[in-house]
């Protein structure tokens, strides 16, 4: 099966996208007309992932995030970069195609109603299906049995295979209601409403993709110092969405037949000096 045929099958698996939507789900590098020898699913095609794909004999890497460090993956501005040239050479020498699956997998899965494939995968990997109290379309809000914040942190650390987790708040507070905030951006109407939601609905724990020190982070610090059970697990965008990509191993083999499919973790984006 050609790589281009595999890409078409994955796109067909997801709900149709708006034809006018400027998707970034395109081949980032390589020749998709070649026969596929194996597939690696990951969040980010780091140098480590590329080397692992080559060892596995896989010439297609399906990623969720950009290859060359910008959302659109334009490369003209990188022509003078030695890092860009070395990474590109590594891909070229191994005949690897990198295709991004971001907008389609977030678009949902072929169920009714369609679910956001990344956050559905996160829910499945964490085993939180029975605790979902928010929208099933995009699973973001959960009520788990009350637990110590440190114990929950250790659970997340092990599930995501991380080196550590940065937290804001009291690590020994009790938590039960958890909100996956996605992107925390600069202050605006949408962010204000979410912060009030945390306060109004007595949400104990926030797991964001990004964090800004002077908005939600500062709010949770003040809340904790006032004795309110609030905590943030600052896991990181790539680290958290990675397990959503891992869920592709559930259905991708059915789409591609006998072609080997592997999950290779990009690896924790952070090291910790303590």
N, C-alpha and C positions, 0 to 999 in steps of 0.2 A: 504494500500500500504506500502511495506517495505521501509525503508530509503534507502537501496541500490538501489531500483528501481527508487526512486526519483532522486538520484544522477545520475543514468544512463540516465534518461530523460533530465536532465539539460545538461549533457555532449553532448547528441545527438542534443540538440537545437543549440549548438555552432558549428561553422565550425570545420571540422576534424583537429586535431593537428598532427604535425609531430611525428610519432611513436618513433623516436629516440630522441625527445626532453625530457630532464629530468624534467618533470613537478613536481611541488610541490602540485598539486591539488589532495590531498589524504585525507582520513579520518584521522584526527589528534587524535581523542579519541572517545571511545564509540563503541557500537555494532550496525553496520548498518543493521543487519539482523532483528532487531526489527521493529514492526509496527510503522509508523509515526503518532504522535498525533498532530503535529503542527510544523510549520516552522518559524524561525526568521531569517531575512536577516539583516546583519550588515556589518560594515567594519572590526571591531576588536572585538573578543569575550572577552570584559573586564568583570570584576567581576559584574559590574552593568548589562551588557547585559545578562549574565548567570542567574542572579537572576530574571530579567524581563522575560526571556524565561520560567523559572520554574513557575512563577506566571501565565503566559499565557497558561501553559500546553503544551508547545512545547518541543519536544525532539530532534529536529534537528536545529542546528545553521549553516547557510551558511555564511562564512566569506570571506573577500578578503585578509586579512593579517594574519601573523602567530599567533598561539595561545600561544606559550611559548617563545616568545621574541628572536627568531632567524629565519632566512629565511627557513632553513630546518626543524625547530621544533624538533631537536634532544633534548633529555631530560636527557641523562646519566650524563651530567655535572651538572644537577640541583638536583640530588638526596638528597643533603644536604640542599636544600633551603626550608625554612618554607613556603615561598610564593608559590612556586611550589606545595608543598604538599597540602596546603589549597585550592588553585584553583582547583587542580585535584580532591580533595575530594568533592568540591562543584559540579563539573560536574558528578562525579560518583554517588553521592547521589541522583541526579535528573535524572539519566539515560540519559544524554544528549550526543548526537553525534555532533561533530564539523567537518565539511567538508570545505576545502578551495577551493574557486573558483577564482583563480587568472589568470592563464595562459589561460584558456578557455574563460573567459569573455573578456579578452584583445584580444583574437584571433578574436573576432568579433561576429556579429549577423547574422541570416539567411536571409540576403538580398544580393543583388548584386549591387555594390561590398560590401563585408562584412565590417561592421563598428566596430571599437573598442567599446565594450559594455560599458566600464567605461566612456570613454570620450563622447560617444553618450548620455549616461545618464546624464552627467554633462550638456551638451548642452541643453537637453530637460528640465532639472530642472531649468536652468537659463532662458529658453525661448529665446535662441539665435539662433535658426535654421535659421532665415531669415538673420542673420548677418554673417554667416559663409563665409569666403573668402579663407580658406585654403582647404586642402584635406578633402573630406567627409569620407574617410576610417578611419582617426583618426582626429577628429575635434579639431584643436589646435589654429587656427588663426581667429580672428573676427574683424569686423569693425562695431561698434555700433554707434548710434547717439552721437555726442560729449556731454560729461557731465563733471561735476566737479569730481575730483578724490575722494573727501570725499563722495559725493553722491553715487558713484559706490561702495566705500568701505562699506557704510551702506547697500546698496542693497545686497552685498555679505554676509555681517554679518547676515542679516535677513534670506536670502535664505538658508544659511548653518547652521543657529541656533547656532552661535558662541558667546563666551563671549566678543570677541574683535578681532581686526586684527592688526598685526604689519605691518608697512609700511616703505619703504625706498623711500625718495624723498619728493617733495613738495605736501602736501595733498590738496592743492587748485589749482593744475595745471589742465588743461583741457585734457581729454583723449578720445580717440576714437578707436584706433587700439590696440587690446589686443592679447597677445601671451601666451598660456599655455605652459610653458617651460618643463614640466615634471621634470626629475631629473637634478639638477645642480650639476655636479661633479667637481673634481679638473681639473685644466686647461689641455686641450688637443685639438687636431685638431677639433673634433666635437664641443666642447664647444666654441672654437674660431670662428667657422663658425656661430654658433647661435648668438654669441655676435655681430658679424659683420652684421648679418641679422637684429638684433634689430636696429642697427645704420643705415644701408642702406635702410631699408624699413620704417624707421621713426615710429617704434612701440612705443606707449606711455606707455603701462602698461604690466607688466609681472606678471603672476601668476604661481609660481613654486611649485613643490612638496617639494623640499628641497632647501636650500640656503646656500651658502658659503660666509662668510663675505668679503674675500679678492679677489673675482673674480667679478661676475656679480653685487653683492651688492655694491661693491666699485665703479664699473663703473657707476651704476645708481646714486649713491650719487654725484659723480663728475659731471655727466651730468646735474643733477638738479641744482647744485651750479653754473653751467655755463649757466643756463637759458634754458636748453632743457627740454621739457615736458616728463620726464621719471619718472615712479614710479613702485615699486614692492609691491604687496600684499602678504606678507609672511603668508599664511594661515595654512600651514602644510600639510604633506602628507596624513595622515589618515583623517583629517578634510575635505579635498577637494575631495578625491576619494569616500568618504562615499556616496555622493549624486549620484555617478555613480552606486553604489550597490543598492540604493533605486529604481532604474529603474527596478530591477528584479520583483517588484510588478506588473509591466505592463503585464508580460507574464507568470510568475511562476504559478499563479492560473489556467491558462489554461492547464498547464502541469500536475498538481497534483489533479485536480478535487475539491472535497469538503474539502480537508485538509486545515485548517486555515493557512493563510500566513500573517506574520506581519513584519513590518520594525521597528527595534529598533536602534536608533542612539547610537553609542558608547559614544557620548558626546564629547564636546570640549576637546581636549587634553591639553589645556592651561588655566591657571588662570592668571589674570593680577593684579599686584600691581601698582597703579598709584598715 
